[in-house]
Amino acid sequence: MALVVQLRVVDRGDHLTIHDVDESKETTTIGQDPASDVVLEGPGVSPVQVVLDYRQQPYHLAVPSEAEPVTVNGKAVPPGNGCEIGDRDVIEVAGYAITFRAYGEAPPAPPVPPPPPPKDWGALTEKERQ
């Protein structure tokens, strides 16, 4: 089963953007630099604010700069440090909330059986009609 990795970014105006992550690239950069994989705009965002590393599990988040505090699930990640990152972890930086999602693809849904034929209304008892 393939793994789906997404970053769900909610900006200061509560707008949601979903970024599908290409794990074969090995890292994802988040920051203000237009060359970043996920670009965050606004004051307090460094050119490269966060780097996500997919080369081994558990995945890893690194904070290479000091422009703005970064938290993961409410815990500060000091500049020059990092932490493990997993499904549903929330990264907060400069007013953005980024939810990291990593989950297996759902198998195809089984076919829906046709509905049963309707009961003959006239054959129902008074109790069944209520």
Secondary structure as GFF3:
##gff-version 3
##sequence-region A 1 130
A	DSSP	beta_strand	3	10	.	.	.	ID=ss1
A	DSSP	beta_strand	16	20	.	.	.	ID=ss2
A	DSSP	three_ten_helix	23	25	.	.	.	ID=ss3
A	DSSP	beta_strand	27	31	.	.	.	ID=ss4
A	DSSP	beta_strand	38	39	.	.	.	ID=ss5
A	DSSP	beta_strand	50	53	.	.	.	ID=ss6
A	DSSP	beta_strand	59	62	.	.	.	ID=ss7
A	DSSP	beta_strand	70	72	.	.	.	ID=ss8
A	DSSP	beta_strand	75	76	.	.	.	ID=ss9
A	DSSP	beta_strand	82	85	.	.	.	ID=ss10
A	DSSP	beta_strand	90	93	.	.	.	ID=ss11
A	DSSP	beta_strand	96	104	.	.	.	ID=ss12
A	DSSP	three_ten_helix	121	123	.	.	.	ID=ss13
A	DSSP	alpha_helix	126	129	.	.	.	ID=ss14
###
